[in-house]
């Protein structure tokens, strides 16, 4: 599909790029990141946020943090299969861009995580004590990419607010569980949202992912991922296992009534 033949599509792409919503969050994330660098407060902010588990307990943060797990967020896309092919396509492209950006930046910076630089008695760790590849936070990047793409596509302020709050909690959880610095989380929020902007723009330009055969392939791929998530996949946070399985099962259940539409080529 040629976008030059579709004035409405061109207008939609331009409105996304010009929308304050598209750029406000990455700008705020960058400003906070620079403020932490300027005040040399990365460690002190980390220790303050990490102590939150003393008030709430560990289980809350373990469950929040898995919501940024790449496979779990990938499976969540299945909930839109057959209902919103445009969202499925945009989220899949965003997921690819997010993976490339995350692994690329981690390889570039080689930053050490808190467990590699702080004494274990100085802070609290929930789950695996990862030590390498700290910058940016992959879970935060993934959560904000998902939230950003949905926000840009749905354009409903209450939903956008809910998505940003949920993604922010995922980011905060990465500090509370003890495996990321505030700088990692802010960089992840900025990177994820920018990946969402690019992913949505690419999806609206390259329309082949909207074809029936493409949507059928996506549904099979996502259903297989849900099966893995439901059965043997391990996030490293055992207290979140029922949330993980519940998400997988719910997405499979949501897919079932859409199967005739998807495989009859009407999705």
C-alpha positions as a printed Julia matrix, in Angstrom:
267×3 Matrix{Float64}:
   0.0     0.0    0.0
   1.35    3.39  -1.04
   0.79    6.09   1.57
   0.86    8.76  -1.12
  -2.53    7.4   -2.28
  -4.03    7.64   1.21
  -4.36   11.25   2.47
  -6.07   10.1    5.68
  -3.13    7.82   6.54
  -0.62   10.6    5.84
  -2.62   12.94   8.08
  -2.67   10.34  10.87
   1.11    9.85  10.67
   1.75   13.59  10.79
  -0.59   14.08  13.73
   1.22   11.38  15.69
   4.59   12.99  15.09
   3.29   16.46  15.99
   1.29   15.41  19.03
   2.6    16.69  22.39
   1.72   13.25  23.75
   4.34   11.69  21.51
   7.23   13.76  22.83
   6.3    14.88  26.35
   7.24   11.65  28.11
  10.65   11.11  26.52
  11.44   14.79  27.13
  10.51   14.45  30.8
  12.54   11.24  31.13
  15.57   12.95  29.6
  15.19   15.95  31.91
  15.05   13.72  35.0
  18.01   11.68  33.75
  20.09   14.83  33.28
  19.02   16.1   36.73
  20.26   12.9   38.37
  23.54   13.13  36.47
  23.97   16.8   37.41
  23.35   16.14  41.09
  25.24   12.83  41.19
  22.25   11.31  42.97
  21.93    8.0   41.12
  22.99    5.94  44.14
  21.02    7.9   46.74
  17.82    7.8   44.69
  18.34    4.08  44.13
  18.68    3.37  47.84
  15.6     5.44  48.69
  13.38    3.69  46.15
  14.85    0.26  46.87
  13.72    0.56  50.49
  10.02    0.63  49.48
   9.77   -3.14  49.85
  10.24   -2.7   53.6
   6.79   -1.13  53.65
   4.98   -3.26  51.07
   6.75   -6.62  51.13
   8.4    -8.39  48.19
   5.49  -10.06  46.39
   3.97   -6.82  45.08
   7.17   -5.78  43.33
   7.9    -9.25  41.98
   4.48   -9.26  40.31
   4.89   -5.73  39.0
   8.33   -6.37  37.6
   7.31   -9.38  35.5
   4.9    -7.1   33.63
   7.97   -5.77  31.84
   9.21   -9.23  30.89
   9.6    -9.42  27.12
   7.66  -12.66  26.63
   4.78  -11.58  28.86
   4.36   -8.28  27.02
   4.68  -10.13  23.7
   1.85  -12.47  24.69
  -0.34   -9.51  25.71
  -0.47   -8.57  22.02
  -2.53  -11.73  21.5
  -5.46  -10.02  23.21
  -5.86   -7.77  20.16
  -5.7   -10.56  17.54
  -8.82  -10.55  15.4
 -10.09   -7.41  17.1
  -7.53   -4.75  16.15
  -5.15   -5.95  13.43
  -3.62   -2.46  13.3
  -2.64   -2.68  16.97
  -1.19   -6.18  16.54
   0.94   -5.02  13.61
   2.14   -1.83  15.31
   2.98   -3.61  18.57
   4.96   -6.32  16.77
   7.08   -3.76  14.93
   7.5    -1.82  18.17
   8.58   -5.04  19.92
  11.24   -5.65  17.27
  12.57   -2.1   17.5
  12.57   -2.33  21.3
  14.6    -5.54  21.29
  17.15   -4.08  18.87
  17.46   -0.84  20.84
  17.73   -2.57  24.22
  20.35   -5.12  23.27
  22.25   -2.58  21.22
  22.48   -0.06  24.08
  23.33   -2.74  26.64
  26.17   -3.96  24.43
  27.38   -0.4   23.89
  27.48    0.72  27.52
  28.38   -2.5   29.43
  27.12   -0.87  32.64
  27.28   -2.75  35.94
  24.11   -3.31  37.96
  23.75   -2.53  41.67
  24.58   -6.1   42.83
  27.94   -5.76  41.08
  28.92   -2.5   42.76
  27.15   -2.37  46.13
  27.49   -4.61  49.17
  24.46   -6.89  49.43
  23.91   -5.68  52.98
  23.45   -2.11  51.71
  20.23   -2.78  49.78
  17.49   -5.35  49.23
  17.36   -7.82  46.35
  14.2    -9.58  45.23
  14.76  -12.42  42.78
  17.89  -12.95  40.67
  20.86  -10.7   41.49
  21.87   -9.78  37.95
  25.2    -7.97  37.74
  25.83   -6.98  34.11
  24.1    -5.17  31.22
  22.37   -2.56  33.33
  21.8     0.35  30.93
  19.02    0.71  29.93
  16.46   -1.32  31.87
  15.01   -3.82  29.41
  11.84   -4.36  31.43
  11.21   -0.61  31.58
  11.93   -0.17  27.88
   9.5    -2.95  27.03
   6.76   -1.63  29.31
   6.98    1.92  27.95
   7.14    0.71  24.36
   3.9    -1.21  24.86
   2.28    1.68  26.73
   3.46    4.21  24.18
   2.22    2.32  21.13
  -1.22    1.75  22.66
  -1.44    5.37  23.8
  -0.62    6.7   20.35
  -3.06    4.34  18.65
  -6.0     4.58  21.04
  -5.67    8.28  21.92
  -7.88    8.08  24.99
  -6.53   10.18  27.88
  -7.8     7.91  30.69
  -6.24    4.84  29.04
  -3.01    6.73  28.36
  -2.8     7.78  32.0
  -3.4     4.2   33.15
  -0.79    2.82  30.76
   1.86    5.36  31.78
   1.21    4.69  35.47
   1.48    0.94  34.91
   4.71    1.29  32.93
   6.12    3.63  35.58
   5.41    1.06  38.28
   7.28   -1.54  36.23
  10.22    0.85  36.02
  10.15    1.59  39.75
   9.95   -2.14  40.45
  13.28   -2.68  38.7
  14.87   -0.44  41.33
  12.94   -2.0   44.21
  13.98   -5.54  43.21
  17.56   -4.24  43.22
  18.75   -4.82  39.66
  18.65   -1.37  38.04
  19.72    2.19  38.74
  17.34    5.16  38.32
  19.35    6.19  35.25
  18.67    2.79  33.68
  14.94    3.17  34.28
  14.72    6.71  32.91
  16.72    5.74  29.84
  14.43    2.74  29.39
  11.29    4.89  29.58
  12.67    7.29  26.98
  13.93    4.54  24.68
  10.74    2.51  24.89
   8.5     5.45  24.1
  10.65    6.5   21.14
  10.52    2.92  19.83
   6.72    3.14  20.09
   6.64    6.34  18.04
   8.78    4.75  15.35
   6.9     1.45  15.48
   3.5     3.07  15.02
   4.76    5.25  12.18
   6.35    2.29  10.36
   3.25    0.13  10.83
   1.02    2.8    9.35
   3.35    3.2    6.39
   4.09   -0.5    5.69
   0.62   -2.0    5.51
   1.52   -5.54   4.45
   1.23   -6.65   8.07
  -2.5    -5.95   7.83
  -3.03   -8.68   5.25
  -5.01  -11.74   6.27
  -2.08  -14.13   5.83
   0.17  -11.92   7.95
  -2.4   -11.66  10.72
  -2.88  -15.43  10.66
   0.87  -15.93  11.01
   1.0   -13.44  13.87
  -1.85  -15.21  15.68
  -0.12  -18.59  15.46
   3.18  -17.12  16.6
   1.62  -15.3   19.53
  -0.46  -18.34  20.54
   2.7   -20.46  20.59
   4.37  -17.87  22.81
   1.36  -17.98  25.14
   1.72  -21.74  25.35
   5.35  -21.36  26.4
   4.42  -18.74  28.96
   1.67  -20.95  30.36
   3.8   -24.06  30.75
   7.52  -23.91  31.43
   8.76  -20.34  31.04
  10.59  -18.95  34.08
  10.79  -15.23  34.82
  13.01  -15.71  37.88
  10.26  -14.43  40.19
   8.48  -17.44  41.64
   5.86  -15.43  43.53
   4.62  -14.09  40.18
   4.08  -17.51  38.58
   0.28  -17.36  38.89
   0.15  -13.91  37.34
   2.28  -15.18  34.48
   0.04  -18.18  33.88
  -3.11  -16.13  34.3
  -2.0   -13.71  31.59
  -1.16  -16.55  29.22
  -4.48  -18.3   29.82
  -6.52  -15.1   29.55
  -4.91  -14.23  26.2
  -5.56  -17.72  24.85
  -9.21  -17.5   25.96
  -9.53  -14.1   24.26
  -8.12  -15.56  21.05
 -10.49  -18.52  20.74
 -13.67  -16.64  19.67
 -11.61  -14.66  17.15
 -10.2   -17.7   15.35
 -12.99  -17.94  12.72
 -12.59  -14.26  11.86
  -8.79  -14.53  11.66
  -8.65  -17.67   9.55
 -11.53  -16.69   7.29
  -9.44  -13.71   6.29
 -11.76  -11.14   7.87
  -9.48   -9.9   10.65
